[in-house]
């Protein structure tokens, strides 16, 4: 699939350094990546591997120390507020903690209306806006008339994650960055959220970038997988290549760490603090 599509987002030598001198931390180290239109890409790594820092740079939430980011073949320019807002119409995110993703004092109606305005439909009649919000909520099996005038904290974690996807349904960005979007919800809700995201990808041709430590999830959803360790990609390829024929020790360890129900768990790879 990737060969027939054009590159929508790419990086060259992308690097992020935190701190100075002895306290300097190289979080992302000279990362090159090409992400194609409509592709599902997973960036997999343990905590501290640099995957979330990379995601924040792709989103424009962190400034790179070195390197360039290209969007639709052009060097990304988000130096002004106007250009940043325009970029954010095309790239959005779902984060792992739904409770910190909302303004506590903003009702659900306002959250969804902001999305409608962001798409340039702010002048539509209110009845039409309600129709759009109802459709978005229905897509994720929520009822808008049961949510109206409520605050996000009145919902369960699973409902809040589904509301995040309803936002994406309204915004229809070209790229979605999903940073551990299912790590804080139960297994049943996790499968539902993944199915909604895949439906959305299929319906609007959206490119999805999963940031995850879960190599099983990566295999389930991805066209392409990148394994990240200490700020670098140590292995990349199709999901089958990387997970069925792993070459790097880091990939092999991530696969061996996945618990198997009918086998004794191998805890020998766990590093305990001294």
C-alpha positions as CSV (number, residue, x, y, z in Angstrom):
1,X,0.0,0.0,0.0
2,X,2.7,2.5,1.0
3,X,4.4,2.2,-2.5
4,X,1.2,3.5,-4.2
5,X,0.7,6.4,-1.8
6,X,2.6,9.7,-1.4
7,X,4.5,10.6,1.8
8,X,2.4,12.8,4.0
9,X,4.8,13.3,6.9
10,X,8.5,12.8,7.1
11,X,11.5,13.7,9.3
12,X,15.2,14.2,8.5
13,X,17.7,14.0,11.4
14,X,15.1,14.8,14.0
15,X,16.7,15.3,17.4
16,X,15.6,16.5,20.8
17,X,18.0,17.2,23.7
18,X,16.8,18.1,27.1
19,X,19.0,19.9,29.6
20,X,22.6,21.0,29.4
21,X,26.1,19.7,30.2
22,X,26.1,16.8,32.6
23,X,22.3,16.9,32.9
24,X,21.9,16.7,29.1
25,X,19.5,13.9,27.9
26,X,19.3,12.9,24.3
27,X,15.7,11.9,24.0
28,X,15.4,11.6,20.2
29,X,18.5,10.9,18.2
30,X,18.7,11.6,14.4
31,X,15.4,10.0,13.5
32,X,14.4,9.7,9.8
33,X,10.9,8.5,9.0
34,X,8.6,8.5,6.0
35,X,4.8,8.1,6.8
36,X,2.5,7.5,3.8
37,X,-1.1,8.7,3.2
38,X,-3.6,6.3,4.7
39,X,-1.0,4.2,6.4
40,X,-1.2,2.9,10.0
41,X,2.2,3.2,11.6
42,X,3.2,2.1,15.1
43,X,6.2,3.4,17.0
44,X,6.9,0.9,19.7
45,X,9.3,1.2,22.7
46,X,9.6,0.9,26.4
47,X,9.2,3.9,28.7
48,X,12.0,6.4,28.2
49,X,12.7,5.2,24.6
50,X,11.8,8.6,23.2
51,X,8.6,7.7,21.4
52,X,6.3,10.2,23.1
53,X,8.9,13.0,22.7
54,X,9.0,12.2,18.9
55,X,5.2,12.3,18.8
56,X,5.1,15.7,20.5
57,X,7.6,17.1,17.9
58,X,5.4,15.7,15.1
59,X,2.4,17.4,16.6
60,X,4.2,20.7,17.0
61,X,4.0,20.6,20.8
62,X,7.8,20.4,21.2
63,X,10.5,22.3,19.2
64,X,13.2,20.0,17.8
65,X,16.8,20.7,18.8
66,X,17.9,19.6,15.3
67,X,16.4,18.2,12.1
68,X,13.4,19.0,9.9
69,X,9.8,17.9,9.6
70,X,8.1,17.9,6.3
71,X,4.3,17.9,5.8
72,X,3.0,17.0,2.4
73,X,6.4,17.4,0.9
74,X,7.0,20.9,2.2
75,X,9.2,22.0,5.1
76,X,6.8,22.5,8.1
77,X,6.4,26.1,9.1
78,X,4.5,26.6,12.4
79,X,6.3,29.8,13.6
80,X,3.2,31.9,13.7
81,X,0.0,31.1,15.7
82,X,-2.0,31.2,12.4
83,X,0.2,28.7,10.7
84,X,0.2,26.4,13.8
85,X,-3.6,26.4,13.9
86,X,-3.7,25.6,10.2
87,X,-1.3,22.7,10.8
88,X,-3.4,21.4,13.7
89,X,-6.4,21.2,11.3
90,X,-4.5,18.5,9.6
91,X,-2.9,16.6,12.5
92,X,-4.6,15.8,15.8
93,X,-4.0,13.6,18.8
94,X,-5.6,11.2,21.3
95,X,-3.6,10.8,24.5
96,X,-3.5,8.0,27.0
97,X,-5.1,9.9,29.9
98,X,-8.6,11.0,28.9
99,X,-9.0,12.8,32.3
100,X,-6.3,15.3,31.4
101,X,-7.4,15.8,27.8
102,X,-10.3,18.0,28.6
103,X,-10.9,21.4,30.2
104,X,-12.7,20.5,33.4
105,X,-14.9,23.6,33.2
106,X,-15.9,23.1,29.5
107,X,-19.1,21.2,28.8
108,X,-19.2,18.4,26.2
109,X,-21.3,20.6,23.9
110,X,-18.5,23.3,23.9
111,X,-15.8,20.6,23.2
112,X,-17.7,19.4,20.1
113,X,-18.7,22.9,18.9
114,X,-15.0,23.9,19.1
115,X,-14.3,21.1,16.6
116,X,-17.0,22.3,14.3
117,X,-15.6,25.8,14.4
118,X,-12.1,24.5,13.7
119,X,-13.3,22.9,10.5
120,X,-14.7,26.3,9.4
121,X,-18.4,25.4,10.0
122,X,-18.9,27.9,12.8
123,X,-21.6,29.8,10.9
124,X,-23.9,26.8,10.4
125,X,-27.3,27.0,12.0
126,X,-27.3,25.5,15.5
127,X,-29.7,22.8,14.4
128,X,-27.2,21.6,11.8
129,X,-24.4,21.7,14.4
130,X,-26.5,19.5,16.7
131,X,-27.0,17.1,13.7
132,X,-23.2,17.0,13.2
133,X,-22.6,16.4,17.0
134,X,-25.2,13.7,17.1
135,X,-23.7,11.9,14.1
136,X,-20.2,12.1,15.6
137,X,-21.4,10.7,19.0
138,X,-23.4,7.9,17.2
139,X,-20.3,6.9,15.4
140,X,-18.8,5.9,18.8
141,X,-22.0,4.5,20.3
142,X,-22.7,7.6,22.4
143,X,-26.0,9.5,22.5
144,X,-25.6,13.2,22.2
145,X,-28.9,14.0,23.9
146,X,-27.6,12.1,27.0
147,X,-24.3,14.0,27.0
148,X,-25.5,17.6,26.4
149,X,-24.9,20.0,29.3
150,X,-22.7,17.4,31.0
151,X,-19.0,17.9,31.9
152,X,-16.4,15.3,30.8
153,X,-15.6,14.3,34.4
154,X,-19.2,12.9,34.6
155,X,-18.3,10.2,32.0
156,X,-16.4,7.0,32.5
157,X,-12.8,6.7,31.1
158,X,-14.1,4.6,28.2
159,X,-16.8,7.1,27.4
160,X,-14.2,9.9,27.5
161,X,-11.9,8.1,25.1
162,X,-14.9,7.5,22.7
163,X,-15.7,11.2,23.0
164,X,-12.1,11.9,21.9
165,X,-12.7,9.8,18.8
166,X,-16.0,11.7,18.2
167,X,-13.9,14.9,18.2
168,X,-11.7,13.3,15.5
169,X,-14.7,12.3,13.5
170,X,-15.8,16.0,13.4
171,X,-12.3,17.3,12.7
172,X,-11.4,14.7,10.1
173,X,-7.7,15.5,10.2
174,X,-5.3,14.0,7.6
175,X,-3.1,12.5,10.4
176,X,-4.0,11.2,13.9
177,X,-1.4,10.6,16.5
178,X,-2.7,8.1,19.1
179,X,-0.4,8.0,22.1
180,X,-1.2,4.9,24.2
181,X,-4.9,5.5,23.5
182,X,-6.1,2.3,25.2
183,X,-3.6,1.9,28.1
184,X,-6.0,3.2,30.8
185,X,-9.2,1.4,29.9
186,X,-10.4,-2.2,30.3
187,X,-9.8,-4.9,27.7
188,X,-13.4,-4.8,26.3
189,X,-13.3,-1.0,25.8
190,X,-9.8,-1.3,24.3
191,X,-10.9,-3.5,21.4
192,X,-13.9,-1.2,20.8
193,X,-11.7,1.9,20.7
194,X,-9.3,0.2,18.2
195,X,-12.2,-0.8,16.0
196,X,-13.5,2.8,16.0
197,X,-10.1,4.1,15.0
198,X,-9.7,1.6,12.2
199,X,-13.3,2.4,10.9
200,X,-12.4,6.1,10.9
201,X,-9.2,5.4,9.0
202,X,-11.1,3.4,6.4
203,X,-13.9,5.9,6.0
204,X,-11.8,9.1,5.6
205,X,-8.4,7.7,4.5
206,X,-6.8,9.1,7.6
207,X,-3.1,8.3,8.4
208,X,-2.8,6.9,12.0
209,X,0.4,6.9,14.0
210,X,0.2,4.7,17.2
211,X,2.7,5.4,20.0
212,X,2.7,2.4,22.1
213,X,4.7,0.0,24.3
214,X,2.3,-2.8,23.3
215,X,3.9,-4.8,20.5
216,X,0.8,-7.0,20.3
217,X,-1.4,-4.0,19.5
218,X,1.2,-2.8,16.9
219,X,1.0,-6.1,15.1
220,X,-2.8,-6.1,15.2
221,X,-3.3,-2.6,13.7
222,X,-0.2,-1.7,11.7
223,X,1.1,-1.6,8.2
224,X,4.5,-0.5,9.3
225,X,6.3,-0.8,12.7
226,X,9.3,1.1,14.0
227,X,11.0,-0.2,17.2
228,X,12.5,2.6,19.2
229,X,15.2,2.3,21.9
230,X,17.3,5.1,23.5
231,X,16.0,7.7,21.0
232,X,16.8,5.7,17.8
233,X,14.9,3.4,15.5
234,X,16.6,0.0,15.9
235,X,14.3,-1.9,13.6
236,X,11.7,-0.9,11.0
237,X,9.6,-2.7,8.4
238,X,6.1,-4.2,7.8
239,X,4.3,-5.6,10.9
240,X,5.0,-9.2,9.7
241,X,8.7,-8.5,9.0
242,X,9.4,-6.9,12.4
243,X,7.2,-9.0,14.7
244,X,7.4,-12.5,13.0
245,X,11.1,-12.2,12.0
246,X,12.6,-9.9,14.6
247,X,16.3,-9.1,14.1
248,X,17.2,-6.6,16.9
249,X,17.5,-7.8,20.5
250,X,15.2,-5.0,21.7
251,X,12.4,-6.3,19.4
252,X,13.0,-9.8,20.5
253,X,12.8,-8.7,24.2
254,X,9.5,-6.8,23.6
255,X,8.0,-9.9,22.0
256,X,9.2,-12.2,24.7
257,X,7.8,-9.9,27.4
258,X,4.2,-10.3,26.0
259,X,2.5,-12.7,28.6
260,X,1.2,-15.9,27.0
261,X,-1.8,-17.5,28.8
262,X,-0.8,-21.2,28.3
263,X,2.9,-20.7,29.0
264,X,4.8,-19.9,32.2
265,X,5.7,-16.2,32.3
266,X,9.4,-15.5,31.8
267,X,10.3,-12.7,34.2
268,X,14.0,-13.0,33.6
269,X,14.0,-9.9,31.3
270,X,12.6,-7.6,34.0
271,X,15.2,-5.2,35.3
272,X,14.7,-4.4,39.0
273,X,16.0,-1.2,40.6
274,X,19.2,-1.8,42.7
